[in-house]
Amino acid sequence: MALWTLFGLRQGSATTRWPAPGGDDGQADVLGMPRYHPERCGDGCSACADACPTGAIVADAAGGLEVDYSRCIACQLCVEACPDGAMTASGDWAFGVRRREDLRWAESGDPPASPAPTAGYRRSLHIRHVDAGSCNGCESELQALNNPIYNLHRLGIFFTPSPRFADLLLVTGPVTNAMIEPLKAAYEAMPEPRWVMATGTCAVSGALTGGGYAAQQGLGDILPVDVWLPGCPPNPAAIIEALLMFLDRMPQRVRGGQYGE
């Protein structure tokens, strides 16, 4: 018997039970999106907005702040710059939503719920991934989905090399101009019903690189998007949770830019 086989048998299963109760999602002590506490804001203070490199925080005409997590890369610069604790570090990582509007902070935090785009869909899910100009950060996290810890296949979710066998088109990157037509061709090759997931802040809004001479501001103006998942990059657990939310097997945690446990 090979030594690696013996070692594996002695170690036992490495796959987490998560998302079943009692499982480890692997994200303990990992920083997520900063939490916004508007009641702590000093009058006329825009230190966090001035520090934000992607325009996720913008000072409005009334002297308040507009916070848009669809542009957030979780760099924590706003947390470091804020003198009043209005932006605080958190472990909020599961930011997958069905409507992009849910990523914009709202006072109520509870806009109308969106119906699952896959209502009644009970088959295994096959995904075609297209890199539309990513830095490969998101790709590193996608690769981790099939490692022994997360083992995506156990959830009935698979990656396929051909769009002709795919149910979901998962797109990373801000969509460079050179990738617009190949991306549309991949989408058109998919059978109906077909869905699209923007994965990573670049695909959601363009982030730092979007809107320049060579790239779009994310996927929204090119294809109809059913799931939005910001993050730079979103971690493997966030990707899995967004996929299960898309399949209506887990609840959406974020509404009106506010995170619920």
C-alpha positions as CSV (number, residue, x, y, z in Angstrom):
1,M,0.0,0.0,0.0
2,A,1.3,3.4,-0.9
3,L,2.3,5.6,2.0
4,W,0.0,8.4,1.0
5,T,-2.9,6.0,0.9
6,L,-2.1,4.8,4.4
7,F,-1.7,8.3,5.6
8,G,-5.1,9.2,4.2
9,L,-6.8,6.3,5.8
10,R,-5.3,7.2,9.2
11,Q,-6.4,10.8,8.9
12,G,-9.9,10.0,7.9
13,S,-12.3,12.3,6.0
14,A,-11.1,15.9,5.7
15,T,-14.4,17.2,4.3
16,T,-16.3,19.7,6.5
17,R,-19.9,19.0,7.4
18,W,-20.7,22.6,6.7
19,P,-23.2,23.8,5.6
20,A,-24.8,21.2,7.8
21,P,-25.2,22.3,11.5
22,G,-22.0,21.8,13.4
23,G,-19.7,22.0,10.3
24,D,-16.8,24.4,10.0
25,D,-17.0,26.9,7.2
26,G,-13.3,27.5,7.4
27,Q,-13.7,31.3,7.8
28,A,-13.0,31.8,11.5
29,D,-11.1,35.0,12.2
30,V,-11.2,36.0,8.5
31,L,-12.0,39.6,7.9
32,G,-15.1,40.3,5.7
33,M,-16.9,43.4,4.6
34,P,-16.7,46.4,7.1
35,R,-19.9,47.1,9.0
36,Y,-21.5,50.6,8.7
37,H,-22.8,52.3,11.9
38,P,-24.3,55.6,10.7
39,E,-25.3,56.6,14.2
40,R,-21.6,57.0,15.0
41,C,-20.7,59.3,12.1
42,G,-19.4,62.7,13.0
43,D,-21.0,65.7,11.4
44,G,-19.6,66.3,7.9
45,C,-16.9,63.6,8.3
46,S,-15.9,61.9,5.1
47,A,-12.6,60.3,6.2
48,C,-13.8,56.8,5.2
49,A,-15.1,58.0,1.8
50,D,-11.8,59.8,1.1
51,A,-9.9,56.6,1.9
52,C,-12.0,54.2,-0.2
53,P,-10.2,53.3,-3.4
54,T,-13.2,52.0,-5.3
55,G,-16.0,54.5,-4.5
56,A,-17.9,52.1,-2.3
57,I,-18.3,54.9,0.2
58,V,-19.4,58.3,-1.1
59,A,-20.3,61.5,0.7
60,D,-23.7,62.7,-0.3
61,A,-25.0,66.3,-0.6
62,A,-26.7,66.1,2.8
63,G,-23.5,65.4,4.5
64,G,-24.2,61.7,5.0
65,L,-22.6,58.7,3.4
66,E,-23.8,56.3,0.7
67,V,-22.4,52.8,1.2
68,D,-22.4,50.3,-1.8
69,Y,-21.0,46.9,-1.0
70,S,-21.1,46.0,-4.7
71,R,-18.0,48.1,-5.0
72,C,-16.3,47.0,-1.8
73,I,-13.0,45.0,-1.9
74,A,-12.8,44.6,1.9
75,C,-9.4,46.4,2.0
76,Q,-10.2,47.8,5.5
77,L,-8.9,51.2,4.6
78,C,-12.2,52.8,5.7
79,V,-11.9,51.1,9.1
80,E,-8.4,52.4,9.6
81,A,-9.4,56.0,8.5
82,C,-12.7,56.4,10.4
83,P,-12.1,58.4,13.6
84,D,-15.5,57.6,15.2
85,G,-15.9,53.8,14.7
86,A,-18.7,54.3,12.1
87,M,-16.9,51.7,9.9
88,T,-15.8,48.6,11.9
89,A,-14.1,45.4,10.9
90,S,-16.3,42.3,10.8
91,G,-16.4,38.7,9.7
92,D,-19.3,39.3,7.3
93,W,-18.3,37.3,4.2
94,A,-21.6,35.8,2.8
95,F,-22.7,38.6,0.6
96,G,-24.4,36.8,-2.2
97,V,-27.7,38.5,-3.2
98,R,-30.3,38.1,-6.0
99,R,-30.7,41.8,-6.5
100,R,-27.8,44.2,-6.7
101,E,-29.9,46.8,-4.8
102,D,-29.5,44.6,-1.8
103,L,-25.8,45.5,-1.7
104,R,-26.6,49.2,-1.2
105,W,-27.0,50.2,2.5
106,A,-30.5,51.2,3.3
107,E,-31.9,52.5,6.6
108,S,-34.5,49.8,6.9
109,G,-32.2,47.0,5.8
110,D,-35.3,45.0,4.7
111,P,-36.4,45.6,1.1
112,P,-38.9,43.2,-0.5
113,A,-37.5,39.7,-0.8
114,S,-36.7,38.5,-4.3
115,P,-38.1,35.2,-5.5
116,A,-35.6,32.5,-6.2
117,P,-34.7,32.5,-9.9
118,T,-34.5,28.8,-9.8
119,A,-37.8,28.1,-8.0
120,G,-38.7,24.5,-8.7
121,Y,-35.2,23.6,-9.9
122,R,-34.2,20.4,-8.2
123,R,-31.5,18.9,-10.5
124,S,-27.8,19.0,-9.9
125,L,-26.2,22.3,-11.0
126,H,-23.6,22.4,-13.7
127,I,-21.4,25.6,-14.0
128,R,-19.4,27.0,-16.8
129,H,-16.8,29.4,-15.5
130,V,-15.6,32.3,-17.8
131,D,-12.6,34.4,-16.8
132,A,-13.4,37.8,-18.3
133,G,-10.2,39.6,-17.2
134,S,-9.7,38.5,-13.6
135,C,-6.4,38.9,-11.7
136,N,-6.8,35.2,-10.9
137,G,-7.6,35.9,-7.2
138,C,-11.2,34.6,-7.7
139,E,-9.8,31.6,-9.7
140,S,-7.7,30.6,-6.7
141,E,-10.8,30.5,-4.6
142,L,-12.8,28.6,-7.2
143,Q,-10.1,26.0,-7.3
144,A,-10.4,25.5,-3.6
145,L,-14.1,24.5,-4.0
146,N,-13.0,21.0,-5.2
147,N,-10.3,20.4,-2.6
148,P,-11.0,17.7,0.1
149,I,-12.2,20.2,2.6
150,Y,-15.1,21.9,0.6
151,N,-15.6,19.1,-1.9
152,L,-18.3,20.9,-3.9
153,H,-19.4,17.7,-5.7
154,R,-21.0,16.4,-2.5
155,L,-23.6,19.2,-2.8
156,G,-24.6,18.2,-6.3
157,I,-22.7,21.1,-7.9
158,F,-20.2,20.6,-10.7
159,F,-18.1,22.6,-13.1
160,T,-18.3,21.7,-16.8
161,P,-15.9,22.6,-19.6
162,S,-18.7,23.2,-22.1
163,P,-21.4,25.9,-22.0
164,R,-23.7,23.4,-23.8
165,F,-24.0,21.4,-20.6
166,A,-24.1,24.3,-18.2
167,D,-27.0,25.7,-16.2
168,L,-25.1,28.6,-14.7
169,L,-22.5,30.9,-16.2
170,L,-20.2,32.0,-13.5
171,V,-18.2,35.1,-14.5
172,T,-15.1,36.6,-12.9
173,G,-13.3,39.8,-13.8
174,P,-14.5,43.3,-14.9
175,V,-15.2,42.0,-18.4
176,T,-12.4,43.3,-20.7
177,N,-13.5,44.6,-24.1
178,A,-11.8,41.7,-25.7
179,M,-13.9,39.2,-23.7
180,I,-17.3,40.7,-24.4
181,E,-18.1,38.7,-27.5
182,P,-16.6,35.4,-26.2
183,L,-18.7,35.9,-23.1
184,K,-21.9,36.4,-25.0
185,A,-21.1,33.4,-27.2
186,A,-20.7,31.2,-24.1
187,Y,-24.0,32.5,-22.8
188,E,-25.8,31.9,-26.1
189,A,-24.5,28.4,-26.3
190,M,-26.1,27.5,-23.0
191,P,-29.5,25.6,-23.1
192,E,-32.6,27.2,-21.5
193,P,-33.2,27.8,-18.7
194,R,-29.9,29.5,-18.1
195,W,-28.6,31.8,-15.4
196,V,-25.6,34.1,-14.7
197,M,-23.6,34.7,-11.5
198,A,-21.2,37.7,-11.2
199,T,-18.5,36.5,-8.9
200,G,-16.1,39.0,-7.2
201,T,-16.3,42.7,-7.0
202,C,-14.8,43.1,-10.4
203,A,-17.6,41.2,-12.1
204,V,-20.2,42.9,-9.9
205,S,-19.1,46.5,-10.4
206,G,-15.7,46.8,-12.1
207,A,-13.9,47.6,-8.8
208,L,-10.5,49.2,-9.4
209,T,-10.1,48.3,-13.0
210,G,-13.6,48.8,-14.4
211,G,-14.6,51.6,-16.7
212,G,-11.1,52.3,-18.1
213,Y,-10.0,52.1,-21.7
214,A,-9.9,48.3,-21.8
215,A,-12.7,47.1,-19.5
216,Q,-16.4,47.4,-18.6
217,Q,-17.8,48.2,-15.2
218,G,-18.7,44.6,-14.5
219,L,-21.2,42.3,-16.0
220,G,-24.5,44.0,-15.4
221,D,-24.7,45.9,-18.8
222,I,-23.7,42.8,-20.8
223,L,-25.7,39.9,-19.6
224,P,-28.7,39.4,-17.3
225,V,-27.3,38.6,-13.8
226,D,-29.2,36.4,-11.4
227,V,-26.7,36.3,-8.5
228,W,-24.3,39.0,-7.3
229,L,-21.4,38.1,-5.1
230,P,-18.8,40.8,-4.3
231,G,-15.5,40.2,-2.6
232,C,-11.9,40.5,-3.5
233,P,-11.9,37.6,-3.8
234,P,-15.0,36.0,-2.3
235,N,-13.8,33.0,-0.2
236,P,-14.8,29.4,-1.0
237,A,-17.5,29.4,1.7
238,A,-19.0,32.6,0.3
239,I,-19.2,31.1,-3.2
240,I,-20.8,27.9,-1.9
241,E,-23.3,29.9,0.1
242,A,-24.2,32.1,-2.9
243,L,-24.7,29.0,-5.0
244,L,-26.9,27.3,-2.4
245,M,-28.9,30.6,-2.0
246,F,-29.3,30.6,-5.8
247,L,-30.8,27.1,-5.5
248,D,-33.0,28.2,-2.6
249,R,-31.2,25.8,-0.3
250,M,-29.9,28.6,2.0
251,P,-31.3,32.0,2.9
252,Q,-30.0,35.3,1.6
253,R,-28.2,37.0,4.5
254,V,-27.8,40.5,3.2
255,R,-30.7,42.9,2.6
256,G,-30.4,46.6,2.2
257,G,-26.6,46.3,2.7
258,Q,-27.2,44.9,6.2
259,Y,-25.9,41.5,7.3
260,G,-28.1,39.1,9.2
261,E,-26.8,36.0,10.9
